[in-house]
Amino acid sequence: MASRADLNTHSRLSDGVLSPTELVELAYRRGVRVLALTDHDITDGLPEAFAAARRYPDFTLIPGIEMSVDVPGNEVHILGYFIDWQDKTFQAELARLCSSRLDRGRKMVERLRELGMPLSWERVQEIAGVGAVGRPHVAQAMREAGYVTTINEAFDRYLARNAPAYMPHEKKTPEEVVAMLGQVGGLPVLAHPRDLADRPDLLRRLKAVGLVGMEVYYQDYAPEDIQSLLAEARALDLLPLGGSDYHGLGGPQQREPGDIPLPDEPVQHLLEMAERRGVLARALA
């Protein structure tokens, strides 16, 4: 079942392949009418995305972001919707995190060289283009150099958590990220939580500091995964949201925008929550 909403997508300003304009156009063609652009630790694609969205009167673009933190044994991703992305203090923090991501990318390339897979750092940066360097760009360089045949193979064998070339994120707690998003009016949502260890405890801790939802309808989640997560969301009074996590990189797990069974009802509740909190009009202005 296709959804009219997709709340987790990425442009080439972070680690996707499409420009913000191309992403909006693709989503609209596929029947998506509520889209969140959630690039990693960067909001630079939002002005272009809003310009593209204005061509479609029946289309709503939610300004968003996806932020990542390392915790013992896991990598936690938190989405922020309706953020005041032009806040100067927030942008200063994102600039600092971007520098940290660049350093992390260099360290991954250095580690791959130690593992017998030398890559050109300059080539990784060329692949990233105007966006912040991320693991998918390193993975694309690995595929280009012939070390792997697919992006998924690069992650599974070398770049995923606990894989030999993985490098940790800057030390920041999930609670700190949720609080930071709340400070700029964001509605924080836990991304792709299925495989997180100690998930019930994490959800309770994050709800206490402002978490409003969790991804239930995500990419390749099976019906039994969805039902289990939906029960957790309802038990904690969290919005059961979701997204394709579209990057455009291909592979068996990838989905096109809207190719998820996310119902309209929780999306409408998200929009109503944003309106009650006074962030809807500002975010969409």
SULBEL-V519496 format. One record per residue. N is the residue number from 1. RES is the residue in one small letter. PSI is psi in radians with two decimals (* if undefined). Layout:
BEGIN
n=N res=RES psi=PSI
n=N res=RES psi=PSI
END
This chain:
BEGIN
n=1 res=m psi=2.19
n=2 res=a psi=2.62
n=3 res=s psi=2.64
n=4 res=r psi=-0.04
n=5 res=a psi=2.58
n=6 res=d psi=2.02
n=7 res=l psi=0.37
n=8 res=n psi=1.64
n=9 res=t psi=2.76
n=10 res=h psi=2.46
n=11 res=s psi=3.13
n=12 res=r psi=-0.04
n=13 res=l psi=-0.32
n=14 res=s psi=-1.60
n=15 res=d psi=0.41
n=16 res=g psi=-3.07
n=17 res=v psi=-0.32
n=18 res=l psi=2.64
n=19 res=s psi=2.81
n=20 res=p psi=-0.69
n=21 res=t psi=-0.82
n=22 res=e psi=-0.64
n=23 res=l psi=-0.81
n=24 res=v psi=-0.78
n=25 res=e psi=-0.72
n=26 res=l psi=-0.80
n=27 res=a psi=-0.77
n=28 res=y psi=-0.76
n=29 res=r psi=-0.55
n=30 res=r psi=0.08
n=31 res=g psi=0.07
n=32 res=v psi=2.31
n=33 res=r psi=-0.17
n=34 res=v psi=2.02
n=35 res=l psi=2.34
n=36 res=a psi=2.19
n=37 res=l psi=2.03
n=38 res=t psi=1.04
n=39 res=d psi=2.72
n=40 res=h psi=2.00
n=41 res=d psi=0.40
n=42 res=i psi=2.53
n=43 res=t psi=0.22
n=44 res=d psi=-0.36
n=45 res=g psi=-0.16
n=46 res=l psi=-0.75
n=47 res=p psi=-0.78
n=48 res=e psi=-0.71
n=49 res=a psi=-0.74
n=50 res=f psi=-0.67
n=51 res=a psi=-0.71
n=52 res=a psi=-0.69
n=53 res=a psi=-0.50
n=54 res=r psi=-0.25
n=55 res=r psi=-0.26
n=56 res=y psi=1.75
n=57 res=p psi=-0.44
n=58 res=d psi=0.41
n=59 res=f psi=2.34
n=60 res=t psi=2.14
n=61 res=l psi=2.17
n=62 res=i psi=2.15
n=63 res=p psi=2.13
n=64 res=g psi=-3.11
n=65 res=i psi=2.70
n=66 res=e psi=2.22
n=67 res=m psi=2.50
n=68 res=s psi=2.50
n=69 res=v psi=2.65
n=70 res=d psi=2.39
n=71 res=v psi=2.83
n=72 res=p psi=2.03
n=73 res=g psi=-0.03
n=74 res=n psi=2.84
n=75 res=e psi=2.13
n=76 res=v psi=2.30
n=77 res=h psi=2.33
n=78 res=i psi=2.23
n=79 res=l psi=2.51
n=80 res=g psi=2.15
n=81 res=y psi=2.57
n=82 res=f psi=0.60
n=83 res=i psi=2.61
n=84 res=d psi=1.42
n=85 res=w psi=-0.20
n=86 res=q psi=0.02
n=87 res=d psi=2.20
n=88 res=k psi=-0.68
n=89 res=t psi=-0.71
n=90 res=f psi=-0.78
n=91 res=q psi=-0.60
n=92 res=a psi=-0.70
n=93 res=e psi=-0.69
n=94 res=l psi=-0.66
n=95 res=a psi=-0.69
n=96 res=r psi=-0.72
n=97 res=l psi=-0.60
n=98 res=c psi=-0.73
n=99 res=s psi=-0.67
n=100 res=s psi=-0.69
n=101 res=r psi=-0.65
n=102 res=l psi=-0.78
n=103 res=d psi=-0.69
n=104 res=r psi=-0.72
n=105 res=g psi=-0.75
n=106 res=r psi=-0.74
n=107 res=k psi=-0.63
n=108 res=m psi=-0.71
n=109 res=v psi=-0.71
n=110 res=e psi=-0.71
n=111 res=r psi=-0.70
n=112 res=l psi=-0.61
n=113 res=r psi=-0.73
n=114 res=e psi=-0.51
n=115 res=l psi=0.11
n=116 res=g psi=0.33
n=117 res=m psi=1.25
n=118 res=p psi=2.37
n=119 res=l psi=2.67
n=120 res=s psi=2.10
n=121 res=w psi=-0.64
n=122 res=e psi=-0.65
n=123 res=r psi=-0.68
n=124 res=v psi=-0.74
n=125 res=q psi=-0.64
n=126 res=e psi=-0.72
n=127 res=i psi=-0.72
n=128 res=a psi=-0.54
n=129 res=g psi=-2.26
n=130 res=v psi=-0.15
n=131 res=g psi=2.99
n=132 res=a psi=2.38
n=133 res=v psi=2.31
n=134 res=g psi=3.08
n=135 res=r psi=-0.65
n=136 res=p psi=-0.54
n=137 res=h psi=-0.69
n=138 res=v psi=-0.73
n=139 res=a psi=-0.71
n=140 res=q psi=-0.69
n=141 res=a psi=-0.66
n=142 res=m psi=-0.76
n=143 res=r psi=-0.73
n=144 res=e psi=-0.64
n=145 res=a psi=-0.11
n=146 res=g psi=0.19
n=147 res=y psi=-0.46
n=148 res=v psi=2.85
n=149 res=t psi=-0.33
n=150 res=t psi=2.81
n=151 res=i psi=-0.72
n=152 res=n psi=-0.68
n=153 res=e psi=-0.70
n=154 res=a psi=-0.75
n=155 res=f psi=-0.88
n=156 res=d psi=-0.69
n=157 res=r psi=-0.49
n=158 res=y psi=-0.58
n=159 res=l psi=-0.20
n=160 res=a psi=2.88
n=161 res=r psi=2.29
n=162 res=n psi=0.05
n=163 res=a psi=2.82
n=164 res=p psi=-0.45
n=165 res=a psi=0.15
n=166 res=y psi=2.41
n=167 res=m psi=2.38
n=168 res=p psi=2.79
n=169 res=h psi=2.92
n=170 res=e psi=2.51
n=171 res=k psi=1.96
n=172 res=k psi=2.43
n=173 res=t psi=2.70
n=174 res=p psi=-0.64
n=175 res=e psi=-0.70
n=176 res=e psi=-0.68
n=177 res=v psi=-0.78
n=178 res=v psi=-0.76
n=179 res=a psi=-0.72
n=180 res=m psi=-0.73
n=181 res=l psi=-0.68
n=182 res=g psi=-0.56
n=183 res=q psi=-0.39
n=184 res=v psi=0.51
n=185 res=g psi=0.10
n=186 res=g psi=2.65
n=187 res=l psi=1.81
n=188 res=p psi=2.45
n=189 res=v psi=2.33
n=190 res=l psi=2.20
n=191 res=a psi=2.61
n=192 res=h psi=1.26
n=193 res=p psi=-0.04
n=194 res=r psi=-0.77
n=195 res=d psi=0.19
n=196 res=l psi=2.27
n=197 res=a psi=2.60
n=198 res=d psi=0.64
n=199 res=r psi=-0.78
n=200 res=p psi=-0.74
n=201 res=d psi=-0.74
n=202 res=l psi=-0.77
n=203 res=l psi=-0.75
n=204 res=r psi=-0.73
n=205 res=r psi=-0.74
n=206 res=l psi=-0.60
n=207 res=k psi=-0.62
n=208 res=a psi=-0.39
n=209 res=v psi=0.17
n=210 res=g psi=0.02
n=211 res=l psi=2.35
n=212 res=v psi=-0.23
n=213 res=g psi=3.07
n=214 res=m psi=2.63
n=215 res=e psi=2.18
n=216 res=v psi=-0.71
n=217 res=y psi=1.63
n=218 res=y psi=2.27
n=219 res=q psi=-1.77
n=220 res=d psi=0.36
n=221 res=y psi=2.31
n=222 res=a psi=2.80
n=223 res=p psi=-0.66
n=224 res=e psi=-0.58
n=225 res=d psi=-0.79
n=226 res=i psi=-0.77
n=227 res=q psi=-0.69
n=228 res=s psi=-0.79
n=229 res=l psi=-0.62
n=230 res=l psi=-0.70
n=231 res=a psi=-0.69
n=232 res=e psi=-0.77
n=233 res=a psi=-0.78
n=234 res=r psi=-0.67
n=235 res=a psi=-0.54
n=236 res=l psi=0.08
n=237 res=d psi=0.81
n=238 res=l psi=2.51
n=239 res=l psi=2.24
n=240 res=p psi=1.66
n=241 res=l psi=-2.93
n=242 res=g psi=2.97
n=243 res=g psi=2.86
n=244 res=s psi=-0.33
n=245 res=d psi=0.73
n=246 res=y psi=2.22
n=247 res=h psi=-0.44
n=248 res=g psi=0.32
n=249 res=l psi=-0.16
n=250 res=g psi=-3.14
n=251 res=g psi=2.79
n=252 res=p psi=-0.44
n=253 res=q psi=-0.29
n=254 res=q psi=2.54
n=255 res=r psi=2.68
n=256 res=e psi=2.80
n=257 res=p psi=2.27
n=258 res=g psi=-0.11
n=259 res=d psi=1.06
n=260 res=i psi=2.70
n=261 res=p psi=0.72
n=262 res=l psi=2.07
n=263 res=p psi=2.84
n=264 res=d psi=-0.59
n=265 res=e psi=-0.90
n=266 res=p psi=-0.50
n=267 res=v psi=-0.76
n=268 res=q psi=-0.68
n=269 res=h psi=-0.65
n=270 res=l psi=-0.78
n=271 res=l psi=-0.70
n=272 res=e psi=-0.66
n=273 res=m psi=-0.73
n=274 res=a psi=-0.65
n=275 res=e psi=-0.76
n=276 res=r psi=-0.63
n=277 res=r psi=-0.02
n=278 res=g psi=0.32
n=279 res=v psi=-0.19
n=280 res=l psi=-0.94
n=281 res=a psi=-0.73
n=282 res=r psi=-0.75
n=283 res=a psi=-0.56
n=284 res=l psi=0.01
n=285 res=a psi=*
END
